[in-house]
């Protein structure tokens, strides 16, 4: 191994530190063993403008997840080993194919539980001619040691900050420690990236974007996230405030999730955006229109891997 990261067996890659012996074929909370599964690799237009650009971000969607939120829009791939099994070497080839297809960057979507193999693949691809910025698109639930070890490998962190409310984190993601772990991880992300940096086309080449998806009925949690991020980092990070929450029928079967069975209202979202403006936030992306009616879920059933 050339990457100075942590081990997958017994696994200690995420804050759950479940200790699964993945090298022996056992799976952890993330549902992953020592194999790598890619659900989709293709140009993707639905990220922030400075990530997607005109031609699309070179997104690689990995199967499995160490957080597994009950409302995840990518549940099809979150819950198991959906997609195509690849080696680290084949993953490096995928990155190079995306570069050849005109991708603005290499966008690693939910890579945390595969981070050892992913980091190796990035290093291999760079040796073979990869020059694009590498985007680490994650849940925010990460160990600071892992993020720190990505110095020189990752250029941009596109990270969620889902909760400042520990009760919500426990209820919806089975992770009451999410707020503290997200704070620790974000501090490392800001420390190891030089940014925000943009090229002549306005594409981000270095820095951190913090996403927050507004959940129905949870404006206060959103305000608390925004306040923490802005008061801690100011304009050193970009905020991305999202209103695209999509309710799913599967949540109707459990009474504790009935509050999630509706879309976010315009009034709720406008109140959150207004709060960010009142705080003085300058660097932010907002969504306009009824984005919850649009499909932000790629067709994973195509298993489109170059």
N, C-alpha and C positions, 0 to 999 in steps of 0.2 A: 504494500500500500504506500502510495506517495502522499496521500492526503492525511494530514495530521488531525484526524477527527476521532470520534468515539466508535464503540463497537456495536455490532448488531446481534452478537450472541455471547453471553446473555445480553439482551437489548437494553441499552440505556440512552437511546437517542432522543426520546421526548420526556417531558416532565413526569409522565406516568411511571417511567422506569420499571416496566413490568417484568423485566428479566427473562423474557421468552428466549429459549434457545433456538433462534431462527435458523442457524446453520444446520440444525438437526431436523428441519422441516416443521418446527412448531411455530404457531402464529401468536402474535401478541394482540393487544387491544386494537391495533391498527388493521388486523386481519392479514398482515403480511408475514411471509417467511423469508427465506434468503433469495427468492426469485424476484425479478422486476417485471411488473405488468404496466404497460402503457395502453391507456384506453383510447387516446386520440393524439395525433401529432399533425398539426396543420396551421396554416395562416388563420389568424383569429382577429376579427375587427371590433370586438365588444369590450376592449379594455379602455382605460383612460386615453384621451387623444395623444398624449406624449408617449404612450406605450404602443398603441396600435398603429398610429401614423396612417399613411395613405394605402399601404400595401398589406398591413396586418402584422401582428406579433406572432413569432414562431412558437406557438404554445405546444407544450407537451403535458398532457393530462395523465397523472399517475393514478392507479387504482389503490383503494384503501385510504384510511385517514386515521390519525391518532386522536382526533377530537370527536368526530362523528356527531355533529349537532343534529337534533331531532328534525330541524326544519331545512336541512341541507338540500339545495336545489340539484346537487349532483349525486343524489343518493344512489343512483344506478351504479356508479363506480365507487362510491364511498364504502359500500358495505361488503365488498369482496374483490376477488382477483379477476375483474372484468377486463377484457382487452387482449392484447398480444404480449406474450412473454418475450423479453429481450435480454441480451447480455449488456454489460457496461460498454463493451466495444460497439455493439449495435446501436446503443443509445448515442454514442459519440457520432456515429454515422448519421443518425437521424438529425442531430444538431447541424451537421454540415449540409445535409440535404435541405433543411429549412433555410439555411443561409443562401444556398444556391437558388432557392425559390423566391428570394427577395424579401425575406423576413426582416423586420426592423430590429429584432433582438431574439434571444432565446429565452422563452418564458416558461419556467418550471412551475407547474401548477400542482400544489399539494405534494411537494417532494420530501417532506421531513422524514418520513419513515424509510426512505430510500437514499438518504442524504450521502451516505458513504459511497455508494455506487454512482450516484449522480455527480458528486464532486470529482471522482475518478474519471468519469466520462467527459466532463468539462475540460479537465486537464489534458486528456487525450485529444479531444477535438481541437484545443488550442495548439497543440503540437502539430496538428494536421491542417491548420489554416483557419480555424475559427477566429474571427475578429469582432463579432457582434457583441454588444453588451449582454450580460447574463442577468436575467430578472428572476428573483426568488419570490414566488407568489404563494404565500403561506397563511396559515390561520392565526399566527401570532403566538400560538401556544408552543413555545420552544425553550430548550435549555440554552442559557447564555453561552455555555461552553461550545455548543455546536455552532451557534451563530458566529462566535469569535473565530472558530476554525475556518470559516468561509472567507476570511480576508484574502483578497487577491483572486478569488474565484467568482464571487458574486459582485456585480456592479450596482444593481438596483434592488431594493427590497420593496415589494408590493405586498404589504402585510395587513391583515385584519387586526382591528382592536375591537373585539366584540362586546366585552363587558367590563364595567367597573363595579357592577353589582354581583357579589359572590353568590347570592341566592339564585339569580338568573343563570349564572354560569353553571351552577350545580344542576338546576332544573332542566336546562336545555342542552347542556354539553357534558354533564357528569364531570365537571371540572371546577370545583369551588375555588381552586387555587389559580384559575385563569387570570384574574386581574394582576396578581403579583408576578406571575410568570411572563405575562405579556409586557409588563413594565420592564422587567429585566432584559428580555429579548430585544425590545425596542431600543433600549439604551445601547446595546451592542451594535445593532444595525446602524444607528446614527454614528457611532464611533468609528466603524470600519469603512463607511462609505464617505466619499468626498462629494458633497452636494449641498443643495441640488445643482446638478450640472446638466446642460442641454447642448445639443449640437446645433448647427446652423439651420436645420429644419425644424427645430423645436422639440426634438425627441430627447427624452431623458437618457442620459448616459451614466449618471451616478446620483445616488441619493435614496431617499425613502419616501414612499407614499403610504399613508395610513388610511385604510378603508374602514368605514363603519356603516354597516347595513342597519338601518332603522327597523326595529321590530314593532309590529302594531301594539300600541298601548304602552310603549316604553320610551317615551321622550326623555324622561329624566336620566335613564341610563345613557342615552345618546349625549345629552348635555354634559354628563359627568366625564364621558370619554373625551369629548371635544375639549373641555376645559383642561383636563389633565395633559393631553397631548400639546395643546397650544401653550399653556403656561409653563410647560417643561421644556419645549423645543422651539417655540415661536415659529419663525418662517424657515427654520432649517429643515422642516419636513412639510410635505403637502398632505392635506386632508382630502379624502374623497368620500363625500356624503351620499349614500345610496338610498334610493326609495324603491328599489326593484324587488322588494320582498314578494315572493310568490307563495300563496297558501296551497297546501296539498291536501287532498281528501283523506290521506292516510292518518292525518292528525285528528280527524273528527272522532276516531274510535276511542280516544283517551280524553276524559274530561279535563285533565290538568293542562291540556294543550289547546283547549277550545279558543283561548285568546289569540292563538296564532292562525285561526281559520278565517282570516279576512286580510284584505290588503291594507297597506298603510294609506291613510287619507292624505289628501293634499294639505289640509290644515295641519296635521301632525308634522309632515315633512317641512312645510314652510316655517313652522315654529322653530324647528331645529336649525334650519338654515339661518333664520333671523338671529338666533342665539349666537351662532358662530360669527356673524357679522358684528353683533354688539360687542363680542369679545375682542374684535379687532383682527380676526383671521383674514389674511390676504391671499395666501396660497392654498386654494381649495378648488376641487371639482364638484359640481353639483349636477344632478340629473333633472331634466325637464320633461314634462309630459307624463303620460301614463305608461311608464316603462314596465310596470308589472304586467301589462297586457302583451308585452313583447317577449319573445323567447330568447333568454340569455343562456339557455341550456343547449350545448352543442349536441349533434346527433351521434352519441357514443356508439350506437348500434352499427355505425359504419366502420368502426375500428380503423379509422383512416391513419395509417402509419406509413410515411414515405420510406 
